[in-house]
Amino acid sequence: MTSAGNIVIVGAGFGGIAAAIELQSHGFTDITILDAAPELGGTWFHNTYPGAACDVPSHKYSFSFAQRRDWSRLCSPQAEILDYLRDVAHSYGVDRRIVPNTTVTSCAWDDAARRWTVTAADGRTFDAYAVVIATGQLNRPVTPSIEGAGTFTGHTFHSARWDHDHDLRGKRVAVIGTGASAVQFVPAIAPDVARMTVFQRTGNWFMPRRNRPYPAAVRAAIKHVPGLQAYRRRYLTQYLELLTAMIRNPDRLGRLGRALSSAFMRSQLKDPELRRKIWPDYTFGCKRVLFSSTYLPALQRPNVDVVTAPITRITPTGVQDAEGGHHEVDTIIWATGFATRDFMFPMAITGTGGRSLADVWAKGPHAHLGMTVPGFPSLFVMYGPNTNTSGGSIIFFLEAQARYLRLALTQVRERGASAIDVRQETEAASDAAVQAGFTGTAWTRCDSWYRDEEGRIITNWPRYMRDYEKATATLDPADHVFLP
Ligand code: N01
């Protein structure tokens, strides 16, 4: 079956919904949104682990054009965020454009027809003159291949695909990985489990985040005091930009970040042995700074242990560490993150002359402003290479990208062109500028999921939110070729 969606958006998370609303609001009405899941939400549909919430304050982790004044707390829980996205998509009427349960396997450009064919796993095809890939950087959970993993006779699952049917009460649980996800669910489940063993490979820098429900008076003030909401957003923007400033200037402002984080961590970690174990050994901000006031106390519970010896093997009954310890458990929870280097792959994307994006990106992904790649006309990637943020709100970036791709497609429409293709030299120059932007920053000072095998930082934007906003605010036609 061939459908007639003129613009196909792949992914119905925050990115896809932002693009659909922006395009629709500017007269692009023939839009189809495809998503592998049974409903919209993306990350916030899939990540339902206990304690899941944003760690960027909701007044900033929300669309500028759809501000809510009744968030329950500073950083809203997953269900509240998902409800918000559903409400926004519904109020703008883009939810009816979603085709759920549609896993896109390929997007192929036809040089003669100057159109894209988007194909789903079940064989359905969708014709398009423009394609927006809004599948994000953090969509495919990764479970590392550790010897013996298949022999474990207990229960296992990944944090991003939480098994709510598995009752953890009274169980001995291993948590492998201590990133942003683990830091949220460990304190949420620690009181219920019989024993918890947390396997930490690398320590983290922490900042406080209590995240209690707003008192009624605060909620009422945010709701009713004129200008307070706008002031909060401005304040939060500056706060987030300050975090980026600390990461960008590790030897000056970064020292302040490290001092603040150290003081907070010391105040939370009373046990010197545990403090020594979990203390990070890298520059503040090199990896994601984690916001939690409940994780470090949870590690000090009598039923929780932290193991920093490397894992050597999974056995039928537990986890073996390099210091000879064998940790018998009933359940292993993998909190080991996502295939961040893969972006939209294994989706097959072929552009002009049948060139595959996988080949073009063989030495690492790169795109003009993280969005456009020469030879892939009217293909836009949202949350693509070098557009992740360590300090800002990703929603801000997604909105900027939605506006930019709308500018591009407006140019196509106004010129009566069939497609827009970024020039090779434009993309090369912007990639060089992005990479130069990392010089001297904290991101370069340790290994992280931001980097590829060669050490090139491929996920993050090296500057401030305001710089990305500026860079994407206009589109210079001279930087592009318009196909007739
Ligand atoms: O994943 P991660 P995540 N043996 O990749 C460890 C976003 N997010 O799901 O640091 C042992 O950060 C790995 O160790 P190391 C946010 O952008 C946002 O927690 O590589 N350990 C690390 O500790 C975040 O950055 C929110 O040495 C292994 C952990 O697993 C991103 O999602 C909430 C291992 C993986 O941490 C990913 O976070 C949650 C192995 N073989 C997440 N392999 C918000 O609030 C990996 N690890 C918006």
Boltz pocket constraint, residues with backbone or C-beta under 6 A from the ligand:
constraints:
  - pocket:
      binder: B
      contacts: [[A, 53], [A, 54], [A, 55], [A, 56], [A, 138], [A, 144], [A, 146], [A, 176], [A, 177], [A, 178], [A, 179], [A, 180], [A, 181], [A, 182], [A, 184], [A, 199], [A, 200], [A, 201], [A, 202], [A, 203], [A, 288], [A, 311], [A, 335], [A, 336], [A, 337], [A, 338], [A, 389], [A, 449]]
      max_distance: 6.0
